[in-house]
Amino acid sequence: CGSRYKMPTILGYKVRGDNLKLFSMISELMELAAKAHSQKKDFIERLLSYGEAGPLAMLAMNRDGSPYLRMDRSFYLVGMVGLNELVQIFTGKQLHESTDALNLGLKVIEHMKRETDKLSQKYGMRFILEQTPAETTAYRFARLDLKYFSPEAGHFVKGDLAKGEIYYTNYSHLHVSAPVSPMERVEMEGRFHPFISGGAFTSLWLGEARPPTESIVRFVTE
């Protein structure tokens, strides 16, 4: 069982290049996410306490000595959207464009990993970082930042402003149009993966290409 919260790019506009304030505000937001998870956990446990007579009857079913949903085995997810744009606001470069930008991104995710460990101890719950589909969140955050932080946000959101087809780069990924090779993308995005326990992946866009099986095998093994 797991539930999730996303960390927004809005911090970049709020802290205006102040690294210390950035990491402090990330910690504050993660504390808020942990409190929300804790409240949700308490609510679900109250519903489960009604057993098979309650609204979560299926999850409360006990057929082998334990309920179907065991809250003691649950984990609680904290994700990220727009890391690429956050470092661009701070350094003027996207993740793939400079070592400083990539290193700042790694520091942010490493800090978030440390915070999940601290919060896990504090709340007695298993908090972990994750990468799960968040396209609607990437769109929603971009729209909100344009509303509250224009015109500055207009320089960083991706997509077509005129058509309203805008978004932030998902997770800790490089921008989809970054001019890097598949191997470079895998290597750069893979540097974030050790900090992400709730599922991490890299997407490679091949367009109309149909690489031979041998090439794909060689790419994976190398």
C-alpha positions as CSV (number, residue, x, y, z in Angstrom):
1,C,0.0,0.0,0.0
2,G,1.3,3.5,-0.7
3,S,0.1,7.0,-1.2
4,R,2.1,10.0,-2.6
5,Y,2.7,13.7,-2.6
6,K,4.7,15.8,-5.1
7,M,7.3,18.5,-4.4
8,P,6.7,21.6,-6.7
9,T,9.1,23.9,-8.6
10,I,7.4,26.9,-6.9
11,L,10.3,26.9,-4.4
12,G,12.6,28.2,-7.1
13,Y,10.6,31.4,-7.5
14,K,10.1,31.8,-3.7
15,V,13.7,31.6,-2.6
16,R,15.3,33.6,-5.4
17,G,18.6,31.8,-5.6
18,D,19.2,31.3,-1.9
19,N,20.4,27.7,-1.5
20,L,20.1,27.5,2.2
21,K,16.5,28.8,2.1
22,L,15.8,26.3,-0.7
23,F,16.8,23.2,1.3
24,S,15.1,24.6,4.4
25,M,11.8,25.0,2.5
26,I,12.1,21.5,1.0
27,S,12.4,20.2,4.5
28,E,9.3,22.2,5.5
29,L,7.3,20.9,2.6
30,M,8.3,17.3,3.2
31,E,7.3,17.7,6.9
32,L,3.9,18.9,5.6
33,A,3.6,15.9,3.3
34,A,4.5,13.6,6.2
35,K,1.8,15.1,8.3
36,A,-0.8,14.7,5.5
37,H,0.3,11.0,5.1
38,S,0.0,10.5,8.8
39,Q,-3.6,12.0,8.9
40,K,-4.5,9.8,5.9
41,K,-3.1,6.8,7.6
42,D,-5.2,7.5,10.8
43,F,-8.3,7.9,8.7
44,I,-7.9,4.7,6.8
45,E,-7.2,2.8,10.0
46,R,-10.4,4.1,11.5
47,L,-12.3,2.9,8.5
48,L,-10.5,-0.5,8.6
49,S,-11.5,-0.9,12.3
50,Y,-15.1,-1.5,11.2
51,G,-13.9,-4.7,9.5
52,E,-16.0,-6.4,6.9
53,A,-19.0,-4.3,8.0
54,G,-17.3,-1.0,7.1
55,P,-16.7,0.9,3.8
56,L,-13.4,-0.8,3.3
57,A,-14.8,-4.3,3.7
58,M,-12.7,-5.8,0.8
59,L,-9.5,-4.4,2.2
60,A,-10.4,-5.6,5.7
61,M,-11.1,-9.2,4.6
62,N,-9.3,-11.7,6.8
63,R,-8.9,-15.1,5.1
64,D,-5.4,-16.2,6.3
65,G,-5.1,-14.7,9.7
66,S,-4.3,-11.1,8.5
67,P,-6.4,-8.4,6.7
68,Y,-5.9,-7.9,3.0
69,L,-4.5,-4.5,3.7
70,R,-1.8,-4.5,6.4
71,M,-1.0,-1.0,7.4
72,D,2.1,-2.1,9.2
73,R,3.5,-3.0,5.8
74,S,2.5,0.2,4.0
75,F,4.8,2.8,2.6
76,Y,4.3,6.4,1.8
77,L,5.6,8.1,-1.3
78,V,7.0,11.5,-1.9
79,G,7.8,12.5,-5.5
80,M,9.2,15.4,-7.4
81,V,8.2,17.3,-10.4
82,G,10.2,20.0,-12.2
83,L,13.7,19.4,-10.8
84,N,15.0,20.4,-14.2
85,E,13.3,23.7,-14.1
86,L,14.2,24.3,-10.4
87,V,18.0,24.0,-11.2
88,Q,17.4,26.2,-14.3
89,I,16.0,28.9,-12.2
90,F,19.0,28.7,-9.8
91,T,21.8,28.2,-12.3
92,G,20.5,29.4,-15.6
93,K,21.1,26.0,-17.1
94,Q,19.0,22.8,-17.4
95,L,20.2,19.5,-15.9
96,H,21.9,18.4,-19.2
97,E,23.5,21.8,-19.9
98,S,26.1,22.1,-17.1
99,T,27.8,20.2,-14.3
100,D,26.7,22.8,-11.7
101,A,23.1,22.3,-12.7
102,L,23.3,18.5,-12.5
103,N,25.2,18.7,-9.2
104,L,22.5,21.0,-7.7
105,G,19.8,18.6,-8.8
106,L,21.7,15.7,-7.2
107,K,22.0,17.6,-3.9
108,V,18.3,18.4,-3.9
109,I,17.3,14.7,-4.4
110,E,19.9,13.5,-1.9
111,H,18.6,16.1,0.7
112,M,15.0,14.8,0.0
113,K,16.3,11.2,0.6
114,R,17.8,12.2,4.0
115,E,14.6,13.9,4.9
116,T,12.5,10.8,4.2
117,D,14.8,8.8,6.4
118,K,14.4,11.3,9.3
119,L,10.6,11.5,8.8
120,S,10.4,7.7,8.8
121,Q,12.0,7.7,12.2
122,K,10.0,10.6,13.6
123,Y,6.5,9.2,12.5
124,G,7.2,5.5,12.6
125,M,6.1,5.3,9.0
126,R,8.1,4.3,5.9
127,F,8.5,7.3,3.7
128,I,10.3,6.9,0.4
129,L,11.0,8.9,-2.8
130,E,9.3,7.7,-6.0
131,Q,8.9,8.3,-9.7
132,T,5.4,7.4,-10.8
133,P,3.3,9.0,-13.7
134,A,2.6,12.6,-12.8
135,E,1.8,14.3,-16.1
136,T,-1.3,16.0,-14.8
137,T,0.7,17.3,-11.8
138,A,3.5,18.6,-14.2
139,Y,0.8,20.5,-16.1
140,R,-1.0,21.8,-13.0
141,F,2.1,23.1,-11.3
142,A,3.1,24.9,-14.5
143,R,-0.3,26.5,-14.8
144,L,-0.3,27.6,-11.1
145,D,3.2,29.1,-11.4
146,L,2.2,31.0,-14.5
147,K,-0.7,32.4,-12.5
148,Y,1.2,33.5,-9.4
149,F,4.8,34.0,-10.7
150,S,4.5,35.6,-14.1
151,P,6.2,36.9,-16.0
152,E,9.2,35.1,-14.6
153,A,7.6,31.6,-14.8
154,G,7.1,32.1,-18.5
155,H,10.8,31.8,-19.1
156,F,11.0,28.4,-17.5
157,V,7.8,26.4,-18.1
158,K,8.1,24.1,-21.1
159,G,5.7,23.7,-24.0
160,D,3.6,26.2,-26.0
161,L,2.5,29.2,-23.9
162,A,0.3,30.6,-26.7
163,K,-1.8,27.4,-26.8
164,G,-1.7,26.7,-23.0
165,E,0.0,23.4,-23.7
166,I,2.6,23.8,-20.9
167,Y,4.3,21.5,-18.4
168,Y,7.3,21.0,-16.2
169,T,9.8,18.2,-16.8
170,N,8.7,15.2,-14.8
171,Y,10.5,13.6,-11.9
172,S,14.3,14.1,-11.9
173,H,14.4,13.5,-15.7
174,L,16.3,15.5,-18.2
175,H,14.1,17.5,-20.5
176,V,12.5,15.3,-23.2
177,S,14.2,17.4,-26.0
178,A,17.6,17.5,-24.4
179,P,20.2,16.9,-27.2
180,V,21.9,13.9,-25.5
181,S,22.4,10.4,-26.7
182,P,20.4,7.5,-25.1
183,M,23.4,6.3,-23.3
184,E,24.1,9.8,-21.9
185,R,20.5,10.1,-20.8
186,V,20.6,6.8,-19.0
187,E,23.9,7.7,-17.3
188,M,22.8,11.1,-16.2
189,E,19.3,10.2,-15.0
190,G,20.7,7.0,-13.4
191,R,22.7,9.1,-11.0
192,F,19.5,10.0,-9.2
193,H,18.2,6.4,-9.0
194,P,20.1,5.3,-5.8
195,F,18.1,7.9,-3.8
196,I,14.7,6.7,-5.2
197,S,13.3,3.6,-3.6
198,G,9.7,3.8,-4.8
199,G,10.4,3.0,-8.5
200,A,12.8,4.8,-10.8
201,F,13.0,4.7,-14.6
202,T,14.4,6.4,-17.7
203,S,12.3,6.9,-20.8
204,L,14.0,6.8,-24.2
205,W,12.1,8.3,-27.2
206,L,13.1,6.5,-30.4
207,G,10.6,8.1,-32.8
208,E,10.1,6.0,-35.8
209,A,13.4,4.1,-35.3
210,R,13.2,0.3,-35.1
211,P,16.7,-0.7,-33.8
212,P,17.6,-4.4,-34.3
213,T,17.3,-6.7,-31.4
214,E,21.1,-7.1,-31.2
215,S,21.5,-3.3,-30.7
216,I,19.0,-3.3,-27.9
217,V,20.6,-6.2,-26.1
218,R,24.0,-4.5,-26.4
219,F,22.6,-1.2,-25.1
220,V,21.1,-2.9,-22.0
221,T,24.1,-5.0,-21.2
222,E,26.7,-2.3,-21.7
